[in-house]
Amino acid sequence: MKVADNKAHFFPMNVPGLFQTAFAPADTASTVNTIGLPRYAIPSMDPSGKERWFATEIQSNPLPFCTRPRTLIRAKHS
């Protein structure tokens, strides 16, 4: 995210646990109502049924978040 030239964002550094990451499940029917994993490898077989090839989709759905949002401060030049 680009911050405008006349604005600034401040946040504390080296605070254990301030920023964390949660992972959402893959967007497939087999992962509905499951706990999200950091990575998914989803194989796709040859649709002709001859099993001559397969493709693999690699997927990750991270959601970074701040555990103490009041520590995030915005400022603007006036």
Buried (B, 14 or more C-beta within 10 A) or exposed (E): EEEEEEEEEEEEEEEEEBEEEEBBBBEEEEBEEEEBBEEBEBEEEEEEEEEEEEEEEEBEBEEEEEEEEEEEEEEEEE
